[in-house]
Amino acid sequence: MRFLVVLVLAAITLSAAAQPYPSRPVRIIVAFPPGGAPDIFARLVAESLGASLGGQVIVENRTGAAGNIASEAAARSAPDGYTLYLAAHPPFTLNPLLSKAPYDAQKDFAPIAILGTQWLVLVVNPAVLPVKTVQEFIAYAKANPGKLSYGSSGIGSPHHLGMEYLKVALGLDMVHVPYKGAALVIPDLVNGSLPVTLSALTVASAQLKAGRLIPLAITSKQRSPSLPGVPTIAETVVPNYEVTAWFALVAPAGTPKDIIARVNAEAVRTMGRPEVLSRLGAMGLEAQTSTPEELGNIIQGEIKRWEVIVKEGKLKAE
C-alpha cells in the first residue's frame, strides 16, 4: 500500500512538472495605485508577458503601509512563478532600514530584471522663494535655517530621501512635510503653503509650463532631453549626487531559475521596443534592462549606499 501511495504521489508530481508555464494566470503585485509609474511598468510587462507565454498575466494593486503590505504578500507567496512583484526603489529597498519591515529585500526575493528609472526635479514657487537657480536656493536655505519646509509623497519616498540627501550633504535645516501621495504636494506648492519639493516631471509638468513653478535642478546623473536647460544637482552643488526611483521585477525567493530566465528575457524585450521607449520618455521615465545578477547587485548597492544617509539623517518611519 505504501508503495502504491508513493507511485501515485510521484505521478502527480510528474504531471504537475510536465504542465507548461504558465498553466494558470500569473499575477504581478504592485504596491501603488493604478496610473503611477510602478503600475505603468507592471502593465507593460503584463501585456507583453501574457502575449509571449500564451497565458493571462494580471496586475494586482495592493496599497498601504508604504508598500510593506504588498512586499510581504509577494515575499510570502509560493515560489512557483505565478506571483511576481513590481519592486519600486526606494520603498522596497529602504523600508527595512527605516522600520521593522516584514520582509528582507535581498533574502526574501529573487531578482528578475530592472525595468526603468524615474528622476525627479527640484521645483520651487517663485512667488514664495526669491531664487532662480539651485545655488541661490541652497544659499537661501543656509541663511534661513529651520524656516523652510518641503513636501514629499511620504516617509521613505524618493522625494523625501532626495531632500534629506541634500540636507546631510550640505548641512541644511529644513522641515519635512509628508503627504499621502505626490499629486497632493503640488497644489500646496502652487498656493504658497510650501516653498519647495522634489517632484516627478509628470506630476509637476502642467504647473511648470504655466510658470507657476520653476525647475532648479534634476536628480539624475546626466541632464535630460525633457528639460535640457535644467542642470543636475551633481553638476551644481553636490558632486556624485543621484536620486532616482527605479522599478524592477522580482519573484519570491526560490522561484525556479528557468522561470526567472524566461521572464527576464521577455522583460528585456519589452523595455527595448521603440513604442515602449517613446511612451515612457513622454512621461519622464527611462527604460532600462538587466540580468537577474545585475539587479541583485543594484539592490545590494542601494541598501549599502542609503544606510549612511538613513543613519546620518536619523530617518525612521513614523
C-alpha positions as CSV (number, residue, x, y, z in Angstrom):
1,M,0.0,0.0,0.0
2,R,2.8,2.4,0.9
3,F,4.5,1.7,-2.4
4,L,1.3,2.5,-4.2
5,V,0.9,5.8,-2.4
6,V,4.5,6.7,-3.4
7,L,3.7,5.9,-7.0
8,V,0.6,8.0,-7.0
9,L,2.4,11.0,-5.5
10,A,5.2,10.6,-8.0
11,A,2.7,10.5,-10.8
12,I,1.1,13.7,-9.6
13,T,4.4,15.4,-9.2
14,L,5.5,14.4,-12.7
15,S,2.1,15.5,-14.1
16,A,2.5,18.9,-12.5
17,A,6.0,19.3,-13.6
18,A,5.0,18.4,-17.2
19,Q,2.5,21.2,-17.4
20,P,3.7,24.2,-19.5
21,Y,4.3,27.5,-17.8
22,P,2.0,29.2,-17.3
23,S,-0.9,26.8,-17.0
24,R,-2.9,29.3,-15.0
25,P,-2.9,33.1,-14.6
26,V,0.2,34.9,-13.4
27,R,-0.1,37.9,-11.2
28,I,2.1,40.9,-10.8
29,I,1.6,42.6,-7.4
30,V,2.1,46.4,-7.3
31,A,2.3,48.4,-4.1
32,F,0.9,51.5,-5.6
33,P,-2.5,52.6,-7.1
34,P,-3.2,52.4,-10.8
35,G,-1.8,55.2,-13.0
36,G,1.5,55.8,-11.4
37,A,5.0,54.8,-12.7
38,P,5.1,51.4,-11.0
39,D,1.7,50.5,-12.3
40,I,2.6,51.6,-15.8
41,F,5.7,49.4,-15.9
42,A,3.8,46.5,-14.5
43,R,1.1,46.7,-17.1
44,L,3.6,47.0,-19.9
45,V,5.3,43.8,-18.8
46,A,2.0,42.0,-18.1
47,E,0.7,42.7,-21.6
48,S,3.9,41.6,-23.3
49,L,4.5,38.6,-21.0
50,G,0.9,37.4,-21.4
51,A,1.2,37.5,-25.2
52,S,4.6,35.8,-25.2
53,L,3.7,33.0,-22.8
54,G,0.2,32.5,-24.1
55,G,-1.4,32.9,-20.7
56,Q,-3.1,35.6,-18.7
57,V,-1.0,38.0,-16.6
58,I,-2.9,40.3,-14.3
59,V,-1.8,43.3,-12.3
60,E,-2.9,43.3,-8.7
61,N,-2.6,46.7,-6.9
62,R,-2.2,46.3,-3.1
63,T,-1.6,49.6,-1.5
64,G,-0.9,50.6,2.2
65,A,1.8,50.7,4.8
66,A,4.3,52.4,2.5
67,G,4.5,49.3,0.3
68,N,5.0,46.9,3.1
69,I,1.7,45.1,2.7
70,A,2.4,44.3,-1.0
71,S,6.0,43.4,-0.3
72,E,5.1,41.0,2.4
73,A,2.3,39.4,0.4
74,A,4.7,38.9,-2.5
75,A,7.5,37.5,-0.3
76,R,5.1,35.0,1.4
77,S,3.7,33.8,-1.9
78,A,4.6,30.4,-3.3
79,P,7.8,30.5,-5.3
80,D,6.3,28.9,-8.4
81,G,6.4,31.7,-10.9
82,Y,2.8,32.6,-10.6
83,T,3.4,35.6,-8.4
84,L,5.8,38.3,-9.5
85,Y,6.4,41.7,-7.7
86,L,6.9,45.1,-9.1
87,A,9.6,46.4,-6.7
88,A,9.9,50.2,-6.5
89,H,13.0,51.8,-5.1
90,P,13.3,53.4,-2.6
91,P,10.4,51.9,-0.6
92,F,11.2,48.3,-1.5
93,T,14.9,48.5,-0.6
94,L,14.8,51.1,2.2
95,N,11.7,50.3,4.2
96,P,13.7,47.6,6.2
97,L,16.2,50.4,7.0
98,L,13.5,52.8,8.2
99,S,11.5,50.4,10.3
100,K,10.9,46.8,11.2
101,A,9.6,45.8,7.8
102,P,8.0,42.3,7.4
103,Y,10.4,41.3,4.7
104,D,14.0,41.4,3.6
105,A,14.6,42.9,0.2
106,Q,17.5,40.5,-0.5
107,K,16.8,37.3,1.3
108,D,13.1,37.1,0.5
109,F,13.2,37.8,-3.2
110,A,14.8,36.5,-6.4
111,P,15.8,39.3,-8.8
112,I,14.5,39.1,-12.4
113,A,15.2,42.4,-14.2
114,I,15.2,46.1,-13.7
115,L,12.6,47.8,-15.9
116,G,13.3,51.5,-15.8
117,T,14.0,54.6,-13.8
118,Q,12.4,58.0,-13.0
119,W,14.4,61.1,-12.0
120,L,13.0,64.0,-10.0
121,V,13.1,67.7,-10.4
122,L,13.7,70.3,-7.7
123,V,10.9,72.8,-8.1
124,V,10.1,76.0,-6.2
125,N,7.3,78.5,-6.2
126,P,8.9,81.8,-7.4
127,A,6.3,83.8,-5.6
128,V,7.4,82.4,-2.3
129,L,11.1,81.8,-2.8
130,P,13.2,84.6,-4.4
131,V,15.6,82.2,-6.1
132,K,16.2,81.3,-9.8
133,T,19.0,78.7,-9.5
134,V,19.8,75.8,-7.3
135,Q,22.8,77.6,-6.0
136,E,20.6,80.5,-4.9
137,F,18.2,78.1,-3.3
138,I,21.0,76.5,-1.2
139,A,22.3,79.9,-0.2
140,Y,18.8,80.9,0.9
141,A,18.2,77.7,2.8
142,K,21.6,78.2,4.7
143,A,20.7,81.8,5.5
144,N,17.3,80.7,6.9
145,P,17.8,77.6,9.0
146,G,14.6,75.9,10.1
147,K,12.4,78.3,8.2
148,L,11.9,76.3,5.0
149,S,9.6,73.3,4.7
150,Y,9.5,70.9,1.9
151,G,6.8,68.4,0.9
152,S,7.1,64.8,-0.1
153,S,4.9,61.9,-1.1
154,G,5.7,60.2,2.3
155,I,8.4,59.0,4.5
156,G,10.9,56.8,2.6
157,S,9.8,58.1,-0.8
158,P,12.4,59.3,-3.3
159,H,11.1,62.8,-2.8
160,H,11.8,62.6,1.0
161,L,15.2,60.8,0.7
162,G,16.4,63.1,-2.1
163,M,15.8,66.2,0.1
164,E,17.4,64.5,3.1
165,Y,20.4,63.7,1.0
166,L,20.7,67.4,0.2
167,K,20.3,68.3,3.9
168,V,23.0,65.8,5.0
169,A,25.4,66.7,2.2
170,L,25.1,70.5,2.6
171,G,24.2,70.9,6.3
172,L,20.8,72.3,5.6
173,D,18.0,72.7,8.2
174,M,14.6,72.2,6.6
175,V,11.3,70.8,7.8
176,H,9.8,67.7,6.2
177,V,6.1,67.7,5.5
178,P,4.9,64.3,4.3
179,Y,1.8,63.9,2.2
180,K,-0.2,60.8,1.2
181,G,0.9,60.9,-2.4
182,A,3.0,63.0,-4.7
183,A,0.0,64.6,-6.5
184,L,-1.2,66.2,-3.2
185,V,2.0,68.2,-2.8
186,I,1.8,70.3,-6.0
187,P,-1.4,72.2,-5.1
188,D,0.1,73.4,-1.8
189,L,3.3,74.3,-3.6
190,V,1.2,76.4,-6.1
191,N,-0.9,78.1,-3.4
192,G,2.2,79.0,-1.4
193,S,1.7,76.7,1.6
194,L,5.0,75.0,0.6
195,P,8.1,76.7,-1.0
196,V,9.9,73.7,-2.5
197,T,9.7,70.0,-3.3
198,L,11.2,67.3,-5.4
199,S,8.7,66.1,-7.9
200,A,8.3,63.7,-10.8
201,L,8.1,65.6,-14.1
202,T,4.7,64.1,-15.0
203,V,3.2,65.4,-11.7
204,A,4.6,69.0,-12.0
205,S,4.7,69.5,-15.8
206,A,1.5,71.5,-16.1
207,Q,2.5,74.0,-13.4
208,L,6.0,74.2,-14.9
209,K,4.6,75.1,-18.3
210,A,2.3,77.7,-16.8
211,G,5.2,79.3,-15.0
212,R,3.6,78.9,-11.5
213,L,6.6,76.7,-10.6
214,I,10.2,76.8,-11.8
215,P,12.7,73.9,-12.1
216,L,16.1,74.4,-10.5
217,A,17.8,71.1,-11.0
218,I,17.2,67.4,-11.6
219,T,18.3,64.4,-9.6
220,S,19.8,62.2,-12.3
221,K,23.5,61.9,-13.2
222,Q,23.1,63.5,-16.7
223,R,20.8,66.2,-18.0
224,S,17.6,65.1,-19.5
225,P,16.3,65.8,-23.1
226,S,12.9,66.5,-21.4
227,L,14.5,69.5,-19.6
228,P,17.7,70.2,-21.5
229,G,18.2,73.6,-19.9
230,V,18.0,72.4,-16.3
231,P,21.2,71.3,-14.7
232,T,21.7,68.3,-12.4
233,I,22.3,68.6,-8.7
234,A,25.5,66.7,-9.2
235,E,27.0,69.3,-11.6
236,T,26.0,72.2,-9.4
237,V,26.0,71.7,-5.7
238,V,26.6,68.1,-4.6
239,P,29.1,66.1,-6.7
240,N,28.0,62.5,-7.4
241,Y,24.5,63.2,-6.2
242,E,22.0,60.9,-7.8
243,V,18.5,60.1,-6.6
244,T,16.3,58.1,-9.0
245,A,13.3,55.9,-8.4
246,W,13.8,52.6,-10.2
247,F,11.3,49.8,-10.9
248,A,12.2,46.2,-11.2
249,L,10.6,42.8,-11.4
250,V,11.3,40.3,-8.7
251,A,9.8,37.0,-7.5
252,P,9.6,35.1,-4.2
253,A,13.0,33.6,-3.2
254,G,13.2,30.0,-4.5
255,T,11.4,30.6,-7.8
256,P,12.8,28.2,-10.4
257,K,15.7,29.6,-12.4
258,D,14.3,28.6,-15.7
259,I,11.2,30.7,-15.0
260,I,13.3,33.6,-13.8
261,A,15.3,33.4,-17.1
262,R,12.2,33.2,-19.2
263,V,10.5,36.2,-17.6
264,N,13.8,38.2,-17.7
265,A,14.1,37.6,-21.4
266,E,10.6,38.9,-22.1
267,A,11.1,41.9,-19.8
268,V,14.3,42.8,-21.6
269,R,12.5,42.6,-25.0
270,T,9.6,44.7,-23.7
271,M,11.8,47.5,-22.5
272,G,13.7,47.7,-25.8
273,R,10.6,48.2,-28.0
274,P,10.5,51.6,-29.7
275,E,6.9,52.2,-28.8
276,V,7.6,51.5,-25.2
277,L,10.7,53.8,-25.2
278,S,8.6,56.6,-26.7
279,R,5.7,56.2,-24.3
280,L,7.9,56.1,-21.3
281,G,10.0,59.1,-22.4
282,A,7.0,61.3,-22.8
283,M,6.3,60.7,-19.1
284,G,9.8,61.4,-17.8
285,L,10.5,57.7,-17.5
286,E,13.5,55.9,-18.9
287,A,13.5,52.2,-19.8
288,Q,16.4,50.1,-18.5
289,T,17.2,46.4,-18.5
290,S,19.5,44.0,-16.6
291,T,20.3,40.4,-15.9
292,P,19.0,38.9,-12.6
293,E,22.5,39.1,-11.3
294,E,22.9,42.7,-12.2
295,L,19.6,43.6,-10.5
296,G,20.8,41.7,-7.4
297,N,23.9,43.9,-7.3
298,I,21.8,47.0,-7.7
299,I,19.6,46.2,-4.8
300,Q,22.6,45.4,-2.6
301,G,24.4,48.6,-3.7
302,E,21.3,50.8,-2.9
303,I,20.9,49.4,0.6
304,K,24.6,49.9,1.3
305,R,24.6,53.5,-0.1
306,W,21.4,54.6,1.7
307,E,22.3,53.1,5.1
308,V,24.7,56.0,5.6
309,I,22.0,58.6,4.7
310,V,19.4,57.0,6.9
311,K,21.8,56.9,9.8
312,E,23.2,60.4,9.5
313,G,19.8,61.9,8.8
314,K,18.3,59.9,11.7
315,L,15.5,58.9,9.4
316,K,12.8,56.5,10.5
317,A,9.2,55.6,9.6
318,E,6.5,57.2,11.8
